[in-house]
Amino acid sequence: MVKPGLRLAALALAGLLAGPAGAQSPPDVTAASAAAPLPSQPDALVAYVTTAIRDHDLPAFERLVNWTGTRAQRKRLTLYQIRSGFGRPIKAAALEPMPEDGLAEATARGTLKANMPVTDRLRVVFDEPPVEGDAAPTSVFLIGREGGTYRIALLVPTGPPRGK
């Protein structure tokens, strides 16, 4: 027999999970993300990323990111940074060539490297007031190509964790 208090708690939890009466469940972006091919053209990449931001589609980003060499903590941080852009109004998004010395500062100490060749960067400018200075809030993604499709590259450690 179920205790009355447990049953009430379970019903309350079910009600919270279901949302307000008459609310529709969000679309199944996971299924849509799994079916969509990764972008192979610049305009398709811009559309893929802006749609994923607009639709809060984390699985789409997880497929687009090259996770090779990424440790669990870096993956959590990367996903947190991606989610921070979800739902924000986008003013502009464009693919631009990566400067030859674009990663020089990040890789100068020799402890980090890109997990794939980086050829471009995708700049997403949000339609929000500037936080510091005159520039609007922006997310920049490192972009490379793998197997004919665009992927988001990450900076990964060049060696084992400290103390190991």
C-alpha positions in Angstrom: 0.0 0.0 0.0 1.3 3.5 -0.9 1.4 6.0 1.9 -0.9 8.9 1.4 1.9 11.5 1.7 4.0 9.7 -0.9 1.1 9.5 -3.3 0.4 13.3 -2.9 4.1 14.1 -3.4 4.2 12.0 -6.6 1.0 13.7 -7.9 2.4 17.1 -7.1 5.7 16.2 -8.9 3.7 14.9 -11.9 1.7 18.1 -12.0 4.9 20.2 -11.9 6.4 18.2 -14.7 3.2 18.4 -16.8 3.0 22.2 -16.5 -0.1 24.3 -16.3 -3.4 22.8 -17.6 -3.7 23.0 -21.3 0.0 23.6 -21.9 1.5 21.9 -24.9 4.7 19.9 -24.6 7.7 21.4 -26.4 8.5 20.0 -29.8 10.8 17.0 -29.9 14.0 18.8 -31.0 16.0 15.7 -30.2 14.4 13.7 -33.0 14.7 16.6 -35.4 18.3 17.2 -34.5 19.2 13.5 -35.0 17.7 13.4 -38.5 19.1 16.7 -39.8 22.4 16.4 -41.7 25.4 18.5 -40.5 25.9 21.6 -42.6 28.3 21.5 -45.5 27.7 25.0 -46.8 28.4 28.4 -45.1 24.8 29.6 -45.2 23.6 26.2 -44.0 26.0 26.4 -41.0 24.7 29.9 -40.1 21.1 28.7 -40.4 21.8 25.5 -38.3 23.4 27.4 -35.4 20.9 30.3 -35.4 18.0 27.8 -35.5 19.5 25.7 -32.7 19.9 28.9 -30.5 16.4 30.0 -31.2 14.9 26.6 -30.6 17.1 25.8 -27.5 18.2 22.7 -29.4 21.1 21.4 -27.3 21.3 18.0 -29.2 21.9 19.9 -32.4 24.9 21.6 -30.9 26.1 18.3 -29.3 26.2 16.8 -32.8 28.0 19.8 -34.3 30.7 20.1 -31.7 33.8 17.9 -32.2 34.3 16.5 -28.7 37.5 14.6 -29.5 40.0 15.1 -26.7 37.5 16.9 -24.5 37.5 16.1 -20.8 34.2 15.9 -18.9 34.6 19.2 -17.1 35.3 21.1 -20.4 32.3 19.4 -22.0 30.0 20.6 -19.2 31.5 24.2 -19.4 31.1 24.2 -23.2 27.4 23.1 -23.0 26.8 25.7 -20.3 28.3 28.4 -22.6 26.1 27.2 -25.5 23.0 27.2 -23.4 23.6 30.7 -22.2 22.8 31.9 -25.8 19.5 30.0 -26.0 16.5 32.2 -26.6 18.4 35.4 -27.0 17.4 37.6 -30.0 20.0 37.4 -32.8 21.0 40.6 -34.6 23.5 39.0 -37.0 25.4 35.8 -37.6 28.2 35.3 -40.1 31.0 32.9 -41.0 34.3 34.7 -41.3 37.9 33.5 -42.0 40.0 32.7 -39.0 43.0 35.0 -38.8 46.3 33.1 -39.1 47.3 34.1 -35.6 43.7 33.7 -34.2 44.7 31.0 -31.8 48.2 32.2 -31.0 47.3 33.7 -27.6 45.2 30.6 -26.5 47.9 28.1 -27.5 51.0 30.2 -26.6 51.7 28.4 -23.3 51.7 25.0 -25.0 49.0 23.5 -22.8 46.1 23.9 -25.2 45.5 23.0 -28.9 42.6 23.0 -31.3 41.1 19.4 -31.6 40.9 19.9 -35.4 42.2 22.4 -38.0 40.4 25.7 -37.6 39.6 27.6 -40.8 36.8 29.9 -39.8 34.9 31.4 -36.9 31.2 31.8 -36.6 30.3 35.1 -35.0 26.7 35.4 -33.5 25.8 38.9 -32.4 22.9 39.2 -30.1 20.3 42.0 -30.3 20.9 43.3 -26.8 22.4 46.3 -25.2 26.2 46.3 -24.8 27.4 44.9 -21.5 30.9 46.4 -21.7 32.0 49.2 -24.0 30.1 49.7 -27.3 30.0 46.1 -28.7 26.8 44.0 -28.5 27.0 40.7 -26.7 28.6 38.1 -29.0 29.3 34.4 -29.1 32.2 33.2 -31.3 32.6 29.5 -32.4 35.8 28.0 -33.8 34.9 26.3 -37.1 36.7 23.6 -39.0 35.7 21.0 -41.6 35.6 17.3 -41.1 34.3 14.8 -43.6 32.9 17.5 -45.8 30.8 19.1 -43.1 31.4 22.0 -40.7 32.1 21.3 -37.1 32.7 23.4 -34.0 36.3 22.9 -32.8 37.4 23.1 -29.2 40.6 23.9 -27.4 41.7 20.7 -25.6 44.7 20.0 -23.3 47.9 18.9 -24.9 48.8 16.5 -22.1 47.4 14.6 -19.1 45.7 16.4 -16.2 48.0 17.9 -13.6 49.1 15.5 -11.0 48.5 12.4 -13.2 
